[in-house]
């Protein structure tokens, strides 16, 4: 039996572009001998699964994507319009794939948001157990138009990084991402929790970097990331990712206390 619950299934064109860009850069996608990617809980329409395959094919032309949904009518609808390199299957967190193959990457976006926080770790573990060695599970949430997003990246053993990704062109406060934190963190944005301190410092660094806005919002964001590093946050990566409106830290920096 599929593991999970039927959720609202809302989706939209181009909604997951930020996380797809992250997945396309994952080392495992480029080095694996079996470039299978699973999209768990794609929603009422297969739009974002098809977009995922198109984006990943630019860096890995032989990629295959399997969209997984727990609601049979959604799977039937998706299978009516499938294309090469994409399949759809009925299932849930157990992540059924063609031939029982292990995915290099599993994307589960805007799914656990609709569950209780207590379900997160078990759901992660079920999906982690389906990964190839060295594979990646990317689980998170974004807003309806994909301009505000946050996710956790895990391997088959543990969560490793937390990432915020924002469209900075019209950004007022980066803490707007509090509304879209992954389920493991969204109820932890309270004093005494690491993610709360992270968001407070992020807003402060954004405010201090305001003069750089003269040179454009991207330069202000990059200065904000440097400001976070100056405040002692273990910021990852470099300018290539920061220019995309991203900020990543080790999971341990924001994990629930």
N, C-alpha and C positions, 0 to 999 in steps of 0.2 A: 504494500500500500504506500502511496506517496506520503512523505513526511512533511507536514506543514498545514497551513490553513489558506483558504481562498481569501485573497485580499482585494482591495478596490480595483487594482489593475490600471490605474490612470497612467498614461504615457504621452509622449509627444515627439514630434520631429526634432532632431538635433538636441534633445534634452540631455543626453549623456556624453556629449562631446568632450567634456573635461576629463572624465574618468577614462574614456576610450583613449585619449591622448596619453594618459599615464600608462595604461595597459600596453599600448603599442611600444613603449620604451622599456618594458620589463625585460631584463636579460633572458629569462627563461623562454620567452616567446621566440627569441632569435636563435637560441642554441638547441632547443628540443628537437628530437628526432620525430616526434609525433605532435605537430602543432594543432592540437584540439583545444578549443575554448568553449566553456559552458556558460550560458547566460541563464541564471536561475531566477525565475519570476519576472519574465519580460512584460507581462501585463496583458491588457485586453487586445492589443494589436502587436504584431511582430516588428513594428517599425525600428525600435532600438536594437534589436538583434540583427536585422539586416544592415543597419548602419554600422554596427560593430564589425561585422565581417568585412564590409567595404573599407573601413579605416585600417583594420589590421592587415588586410591584403596588400596595402601599400608598402609594408615593411616585411611581410611574410606571405608571399603570393599563394603558397600552398596551405594557408590556414583553413581550418574547418571550424565552424561555429554551430553548436547545438543549443537551441532555445528550449527552455524547460518551463512548463507551466502546470499548475495543479488543477486547473479548471478545464475539463475536456473540450468544451465548445471553443475555447481560445486556441487550443492546439489544432482543432479541426480547421478553424479559420486560417491559422498560420500555414498549415500544410497545403491549403488551396493556392497559396501564392509563393511557394518556396522557390529557391534558385540554387544553382551550383554552389557548393561549399557551405550550404546551410541546411540543417535539418531541425525538426521540432519534435519534442517528445513530452508525454505526460509524466509528470513527476514533481518532486519537491526537493528538499534539502539533500536527499540521498543521491541526487544528481545522476540520473540514468543517462548513459551515453551509448552511441552505436557500438555494438560488440563489447560493451563493458569497459571500453578504453578509459584510461585515467587522463583527465584534462591537465594541460599545462597551466591553464588559468581558469578560475571560476570568477565570474562577476555576479554579485548579488546586490542589486541597487534598488533602494526604495521598497524593500521587502520587509526586513526586520523592523523597520520604523513602525510597522503596524502590529507588532508583537509586544508582549510584556518584556521588560528588561531581563527578567529571570530566564527567558528562553534564549538569550544571545549566545552564551558560552556553549550550550549543547548544540545549537544550530551551527555555530562555527565548527565545532568538532566533527559533526557529521560531514560537512563539506570538506574540511581539511583532510579527512580520511580518504577522500576520493582523489586527492591531488597526486600528480606525478611527483617523484622525489625532486625537491627543489622548486616545485610549483608554487603558484600564488593564488590566494583568495583575496579578492578586493571587494569589501563590503562597506556600503555607505548610503548616503542620502543626498539629494539635491532638490532645489526648488523647481517649480513647474516649468521654467524656461531655461534651466541649466546654468544660471549665472552665479549661483551660490551652491557650493558643494563641499562635502567633507567625507573622507573615507579612511578605513583602516586596511592595511595590507598585511596579510599573514602568509606564512609558509605552512607546511604540513604539521609543524610543531607548535607554533606560537605566533601571536601578533608581533609585528616588527616596527611598523611606522604608522603615524597619523598624519594626514594631509588635509590642509584647507586649500580650496581653489575658488577664487573670486574674480568676477569681472570688475576690474578696478576703475574703469572709465567713469562710472557714475556712483562710486562707492562713498557712502557717508561714514559708516563705522564698520570695520571688519568683523566686529562681534555680531553682526547680523547672521553670521554662520551658526550662532547658538541655536537658531530655529531649525537647523538642518544637520546638527551633529548626529553621528551614528548612534543607534539605540544604546550602545554600551556607555555612551557619554552624555546623552541629552538630559538625563535627570541628575547628572552630577555637576551641573553648572551652578554650584552653590558654594559659599565660603567654606574653606577647608579642603576643597577638592582641587587637584592639580589643573584640570581643564578650566576651572573658573579663574585661577591665577593666570593661566595662559591667555585667556581672552581679555582679561583686564590689561595685561601688559601689551597685548596686540593693539588695543585701542589707544593706549598711551603712546606707543611707538608711532602709530599712524598720525596722532596729533602732533608729536614732535617733528615729524617729517613733513608737515604741511608746507613749509617754504619751498620744498622740492617740487610741489605741485606746479610751480611756474614752468618747469621743464616737462610736465606731463604726468599723468597718474601712474604710469609705469615706473618712472624714476622715483616717485614718492613711495611706491610699494617696495621697490628694491631697498630704499633707505629704511623703510619700516622693518624689513627682514634683517638688515644689519643692526637696527636698533634692538630687535629681539635677541640677536646674538650677544650684543653688548650687555643685555640684561641677564645673561647667563643661560639662555635657552639653547639647547644643543641642536641648532638649526642644521639641516642636512642639505646636500646638493650645492648648487651654485647658480650663477646668473641665468643660465639657460632655462632652468625650471622657474626661477623667481620671476622672470619676465613674463611668464604665462599667468601670473597671479597666484602662484602656488607657494605654499610654505609647509614644509614637512619637518617633523621631529620624531625621534624614537618614541615608540608606544609607551615606554616606561616613563616618559616625561609628562604624560597626561593621563595615564591609566588610573582608574578609580582607586582611591586610597584604601 
